[in-house]
């Protein structure tokens, strides 16, 4: 579901991308595709472990974007 939101609510994602990252539009769509593909791979028993590992790596890569939000007070919990 979150992967689809990258295409439906693109403006929301521009806010969380740090200014120092290049090509924010590309990153939004690329990460959306990545989330969708990895979600599908989780459903397939043969690719489940690899998908889980790649999701962990993806979430680790996204961590700076979430830390970037903290000083601005744009963090929403819940």
N, C-alpha and C positions, 0 to 999 in steps of 0.2 A: 504494500500500500504506500509506504513512504517513497519508494522509487517512482511511483506514478505521480506523486505530488511534485516532483521535480519538473514535470511537464505541465501540470495543472496550475501550480502556484509558484511559478518561477520567481516572482518578485520577492517572496519571503526568503528565498535562499541567497539572494544578492546581499542581504543584510548580514548574513553570518559568514560570508567569505571575506577573509582578511584582505585589506587593500593592497598588500604587497604580493598577492598571488596574481599571476597573469591570466587573461582570458576567462573571467568569471562565468560568462554565458556557457562556454564550452565545458567548464568544470561542473556546472550545475547539471547539464544534460548528460555528460559522461558519468557522473556519479549516480544519476538516476538510472541509467542503463545498467550500470554495474550492480546496483542494488536489486534490480529486477532479475537480472541473469543469475546472480548468486542465490537469490530466493528460490528460483526455479531449480537450480542445481541442488539445493537442500532437499528437495522433494525426491530426488533420484538417489537410490541407495548407493549406487556405484560412485557417485560424485559427492556424497554428503560430507565426508571428512575433509576433502579438499575445499569445498564450499565454506565449511565452518572455519577453516584456517584462513581463507581469504577474507571472510567477513571480519574476523578478528584483526587482521592486518588493515583492512579498510577503516574499521572503527578507530584504530590507533592513528591512522593517517588523518582522520577527521578531528581528532582531539584538539589540535591547535586552533581550529575554527571555533570550537566551543569555548576554549579558554579565552580566545580573542573577544568573545561576547561579554565576559564577566565585568570588565571595567566600565562598559557602557550601560550596564544595568538592563540589558536586553534579554537576560536569562529568565525563562519562565519554567517554574517547577510545577509538575502536576498535570 
